[in-house]
Amino acid sequence: MWDLVTPVMPRKAPTFDGCALIMGLLFGIVLANAPVMACPKSCHCMEKSGLTVVQCMSRNLDRIPSDLPQDTVVLLLASNHITTIPNQAFKELHHLQELDLSNNDIEVVDVGAFQGVSDSLLMLDLSNNHIQSVPKEAFARLRAKINLSSNPWHCECTLQEVLRELRLDPETVNEVICHTAVQEEYAGKSLIQVLDSGINFCNFHHKTTDVAMFVTMFGWFTMVIAYVIYYVRHNQEDARRHLEYLKSLPSSSQISKDFDTISTVL
């Protein structure tokens, strides 16, 4: 009997693809060293507990940098000279959780200022600025705890409606002071305390609107009455003059007598 032995095929030595290896190494180096976006020149970017923190405090900035890293989680812009929060200022920062804009010169908050971060943002500090009013839609859908203290707020209906939808920082909520108000007696008082006392600024707004409409309608009514009086008097004067003119004309009987006289003479 012959033992059938299966022949062992020699293994093929692995082929070394040097080109592919070099390309892979280069690609890995590029990925390792390439940041999501370069840090703005006026800021300092760092990693803290695995989170990207962008520190731009006290850098004499007059506007919000547009080249912020997209993976920014904490953005510190306090103590600058920023005057406006424009529409979609943070639209690419989908991971932003904390935003500090305190101690600036902010006067204007555009309607779409926080579009793109409404779901991620957890803390927003706008204290110590020059904000008097904000559009009702500016903070729409924001879930963040917000500090609005130490601003020269004008307390009226829109601000009342804005605050109703916000989650204010409980430690600073009583520092939201009415610098001016639709009713002067509330100037200098805490807005929250005024509202808690039962005051409704929207009622004042409606009353003011009603008074304005009444004054406008009264003005138009007065103008109409004055015109009617003028029209009647003017017509009366014309009628009087016309009547006097008719009276000055010779009557038909007088004309008949004159005609008879002339006929007799002839």
C-alpha positions in Angstrom: 0.0 0.0 0.0 1.2 3.3 -0.9 0.8 6.1 1.7 -0.8 9.0 0.0 0.8 12.1 1.4 -0.7 15.4 0.4 2.1 17.6 -0.8 2.7 20.7 1.2 2.6 23.8 -0.9 5.2 26.4 -0.1 3.9 29.6 1.5 4.2 32.7 -0.6 6.2 35.4 1.2 4.2 38.6 1.9 4.9 41.4 -0.6 6.2 44.6 0.9 4.3 47.6 -0.6 6.6 50.4 0.4 4.6 53.1 -1.4 1.4 52.2 0.4 3.2 52.2 3.8 4.7 55.6 3.2 1.4 57.1 2.1 -0.3 55.7 5.2 2.3 57.1 7.5 2.1 60.5 5.9 -1.7 60.5 6.1 -1.6 59.6 9.8 0.9 62.3 10.5 -1.4 64.9 8.8 -4.4 63.7 10.7 -2.6 63.8 14.0 -1.2 67.3 13.6 -4.1 69.0 11.7 -6.4 70.9 14.1 -10.2 71.3 13.5 -9.5 75.0 13.0 -6.5 77.1 13.9 -6.8 79.2 17.1 -7.5 82.9 16.5 -4.3 85.0 16.8 -5.9 87.2 19.5 -6.9 84.2 21.6 -5.3 81.3 23.5 -6.6 77.8 22.9 -6.0 74.9 25.3 -7.3 71.5 26.2 -8.8 71.1 29.7 -10.2 67.7 30.8 -10.5 66.8 27.1 -12.5 69.9 26.3 -11.4 72.7 24.0 -11.2 76.1 25.8 -10.8 79.3 23.9 -9.6 82.2 26.1 -10.0 85.6 24.5 -10.4 87.7 27.7 -9.0 91.2 27.8 -7.7 91.3 24.3 -9.2 94.6 23.2 -11.5 92.9 20.8 -14.3 95.0 19.2 -16.0 92.0 17.6 -16.5 88.3 18.0 -13.7 86.4 16.2 -15.0 84.5 13.1 -12.2 81.8 13.0 -13.0 80.0 16.2 -12.2 76.3 16.4 -15.4 74.2 15.6 -14.8 71.9 18.6 -14.8 74.8 21.1 -16.7 73.9 24.3 -15.8 76.9 26.5 -15.5 80.4 24.9 -14.3 83.2 27.1 -14.8 86.7 25.6 -15.1 88.8 28.7 -13.6 92.2 29.3 -13.4 93.3 25.7 -15.0 96.1 23.7 -17.5 94.0 21.7 -20.7 96.1 20.9 -22.8 93.7 18.9 -23.7 90.0 18.9 -24.5 89.5 15.2 -26.7 86.9 13.6 -25.3 83.4 13.6 -22.1 84.5 15.4 -21.6 81.0 16.8 -23.4 78.9 14.2 -20.4 76.5 13.6 -19.8 75.9 17.3 -22.1 72.9 17.7 -20.3 71.8 20.9 -20.3 75.1 22.7 -21.5 74.7 26.3 -20.2 77.9 28.1 -20.1 81.4 26.7 -18.8 84.4 28.7 -19.5 87.8 27.1 -19.5 89.8 30.4 -17.9 93.2 30.8 -18.1 94.3 27.2 -19.9 97.2 25.5 -22.7 95.2 24.0 -25.7 97.2 23.0 -27.3 95.1 20.3 -28.2 91.4 20.3 -29.5 90.4 16.9 -32.5 88.1 16.4 -30.4 85.2 15.3 -27.4 85.8 17.6 -27.5 82.3 19.1 -28.7 80.2 16.2 -26.8 76.9 16.1 -26.0 76.7 19.8 -29.4 76.7 21.3 -29.3 72.9 22.0 -25.7 72.7 23.3 -25.3 75.9 25.3 -25.5 75.5 29.1 -24.2 78.8 30.5 -24.4 82.3 29.0 -23.1 85.4 30.8 -24.1 88.8 29.4 -23.7 90.8 32.6 -22.1 94.2 32.8 -22.9 95.4 29.3 -25.0 98.2 27.8 -28.1 96.2 26.8 -31.4 98.0 27.1 -33.6 95.6 25.2 -33.5 92.4 23.1 -35.7 91.0 20.4 -38.2 88.5 21.7 -36.8 85.8 19.4 -33.1 86.3 20.3 -33.1 83.7 23.1 -35.7 81.4 21.5 -35.2 77.7 22.5 -32.1 78.5 24.6 -31.8 76.1 27.6 -28.8 77.8 29.1 -28.6 79.4 32.5 -28.3 83.1 31.7 -26.9 86.0 33.6 -28.4 89.4 32.5 -27.4 91.4 35.6 -25.9 94.9 35.5 -27.4 96.1 32.2 -29.4 99.4 31.8 -32.6 97.6 31.0 -35.7 99.4 29.8 -38.5 97.5 31.5 -41.5 97.1 29.2 -43.7 94.4 27.7 -41.2 92.8 25.3 -38.6 92.4 28.1 -41.2 90.9 30.3 -42.1 88.3 27.7 -38.4 87.6 27.0 -37.7 86.9 30.7 -40.7 84.6 30.9 -39.1 82.2 28.5 -35.6 82.3 30.1 -33.8 80.2 32.7 -32.1 83.1 34.7 -29.2 82.5 36.9 -30.8 82.4 40.4 -27.7 84.0 42.0 -28.0 87.2 39.9 -31.7 87.2 39.1 -32.4 90.1 41.5 -29.7 92.2 39.9 -31.6 92.6 36.7 -32.6 96.3 37.4 -35.0 98.6 35.5 -32.8 101.5 34.5 -35.9 103.0 32.9 -39.5 101.8 32.6 -42.7 102.5 30.9 -43.9 103.7 34.3 -41.2 105.9 35.9 -42.0 104.7 39.4 -40.4 101.3 38.6 -37.1 102.7 37.5 -34.2 101.6 39.8 -36.1 98.5 41.0 -35.4 94.8 40.5 -37.4 93.7 37.5 -38.2 90.3 38.9 -39.4 91.8 42.2 -41.6 94.2 40.3 -43.2 91.4 38.2 -43.6 89.2 41.4 -45.6 92.1 42.9 -48.2 91.6 40.2 -47.2 94.4 37.8 -47.8 93.6 34.2 -45.9 95.9 31.8 -47.9 94.5 28.9 -51.0 96.1 30.4 -49.3 99.5 30.3 -48.3 98.8 26.7 -51.9 98.1 25.7 -53.1 101.2 27.6 -50.5 103.4 26.0 -51.5 102.0 22.6 -55.2 102.6 23.3 -54.5 106.2 24.4 -52.5 106.8 21.3 -55.3 105.5 19.1 -57.9 107.6 21.0 -55.8 110.7 20.5 -55.4 110.0 16.8 -59.1 109.3 16.3 -60.0 112.5 18.3 -57.6 114.5 16.1 -59.2 113.2 12.9 -62.7 113.8 14.4 -61.8 117.4 15.3 -60.5 118.0 11.7 -63.7 116.6 10.2 -65.9 118.8 12.5 -63.8 121.8 11.7 -64.1 121.2 8.0 -67.9 120.7 8.2 -68.2 124.0 10.2 -66.1 125.8 7.6 -68.0 124.3 4.7 -71.4 125.3 6.3 -70.3 128.8 7.1 -68.7 129.3 3.7 -71.9 128.1 2.0 -74.0 130.4 4.2 -71.9 133.4 3.2 -72.3 132.5 -0.5 -76.0 132.0 0.0 -76.3 135.4 1.7 -74.4 137.1 -1.1 -76.5 135.4 -3.7 -79.7 136.4 -1.9 -78.6 140.0 -1.7 -77.7 140.0 -5.4 -81.2 138.7 -6.2 -82.8 141.4 -4.0 -80.8 144.1 -5.9 -82.4 143.0 -9.2 -85.5 144.8 -10.3 -88.7 142.8 -9.7 -90.9 141.7 -12.5 -93.8 144.1 -11.5 -91.4 147.1 -11.6 -90.2 146.0 -15.0 -93.9 145.7 -16.2 -94.7 149.3 -14.8 -91.6 150.7 -16.5 -92.7 149.1 -19.8 -96.2 150.5 -19.5 -94.8 154.0 -18.9 -92.6 153.8 -22.0 -95.6 152.6 -24.1 -97.7 155.5 -22.9 -95.0 158.0 -23.7 -94.7 156.6 -27.2 
